[in-house]
Amino acid sequence: MKALNSAVAERRAILHCDLDAFYASVEQRDHPEYRGKPVIVGGGPNDRGVVSAASYEARKFGVRSAMPLRIAGRLCPEGIFVPGDAEAYGKASDAVMDLFFERTPLVEPISLDEAFLDVTATEHLFGGAVQIAHGLKADVRSKCGLVLSVGVAANKLCAKIGSDLRKPDGLVIVPAGTEAAFLAPLELQRLWGVGPKTREVLEGWGMRTIGDLARSDVAALEKRLGEHGRSIWERANGIDEGTVEPSMAPKSVGHEHTFDHDTLDATTIESTLLRLSDGVGKRLRAQELRGKTVTLKLRVAPFETRTRQRTLPSATNDDLTIYKTGRKLLRDALAEDRSAGRTSPVRLIGISLSGLEAGRQLGLFDHVRVTRLNAALDAVRARFGDDALDRASARAVKERRRFSGRREKRS
């Protein structure tokens, strides 16, 4: 990995890939009846809280991320408001990231829906950086059912700005040597490091575009803004030596599920927790990670979020260990409610593992059995789908619900 980074030639080839309206697009992909309609993720139009994502159809009404849901409800009364499905978003993100890693090992995820790729050392294998961008856009659409915008440049700064310029479904190419010219006509706020306060100072000096900043006196900027002044001046001139850092490990791995209806049914809640734990273990093993701290998340009526944590004696990525720990936390939380005379129907349940470390091989006795069992489960599910095998307790609930005629939302 270090060899690839150190082998960067005079001209680097960097991609910034950004999924368009990610959460809302996953909802539209998984619910055909939502397609072409304004979808708002985050909760109901009368809920407290903010918008997590809005489809492009919703944005036409002025709905934006981080906007209070109640304002979104007034702006877009015909919108489709959904609470969100973190597990579905995590799976979609994993599938897209896998496509990135097919092109280069130098992938730096920034969030679930965006990443930097350094293809300098691998672009010759795929016909060049631009061809890689075209191929990724096509693969993400055909294999994942999502839309990807890409910026291609010789540095991270221009690649990131480029990917945002022509959304949705954008592709912006910044040829090496044209960085300053590309940036010059853009608004100041598009530049990294120019927030509202800095922009106010720069506009007070008559600057309106990145080009104005690039042509300014760097000494005057340093006198007024210190090192930050030189930093933004260099960026305005297209200078960015930042490298793609693929070694950044996630701080935690988790899944959540929102029930169709608030529930007090312990079997339903624990069965869902088991399936979520299976997903967490699978993702940890795929990334060769283990963790020590199990966190249970509950959202109960009307809209209260509770968390419980337990740190294990040793790191794990075993599904059943994660599940049994989460189940104990769940039962303790519900027992506290009963002892306090409260009844709190569960709307959402989540399980995550943090305190992550690189996986080390387990070698003796029962650890061998557990490791081999998990490897076999992962292999079968990879070939036949995640529903090919279920733990017995999860399957029992599915069978009971199938014969009772109740509909269950797939997690």
Secondary structure as UniProt FT lines:
FT   HELIX           2..6
FT   STRAND          14..19
FT   TURN            20..21
FT   HELIX           22..30
FT   HELIX           32..34
FT   TURN            35..36
FT   STRAND          39..41
FT   TURN            45..46
FT   STRAND          53..54
FT   HELIX           56..59
FT   TURN            60..62
FT   TURN            65..66
FT   HELIX           69..75
FT   TURN            77..78
FT   STRAND          80..82
FT   HELIX           86..103
FT   STRAND          107..111
FT   TURN            112..113
FT   STRAND          114..118
FT   TURN            120..122
FT   HELIX           123..126
FT   HELIX           129..144
FT   STRAND          148..153
FT   HELIX           156..165
FT   STRAND          171..173
FT   TURN            176..177
FT   HELIX           179..183
FT   TURN            184..185
FT   HELIX           188..190
FT   TURN            192..193
FT   HELIX           196..204
FT   TURN            205..206
FT   HELIX           210..214
FT   HELIX           218..225
FT   HELIX           227..236
FT   TURN            237..238
FT   TURN            246..247
FT   STRAND          252..263
FT   HELIX           266..286
FT   TURN            287..288
FT   STRAND          289..300
FT   TURN            301..303
FT   STRAND          304..316
FT   HELIX           319..339
FT   TURN            340..341
FT   STRAND          346..354
FT   STRAND          357..358
FT   HELIX           366..384
FT   TURN            386..387
FT   HELIX           392..404
//
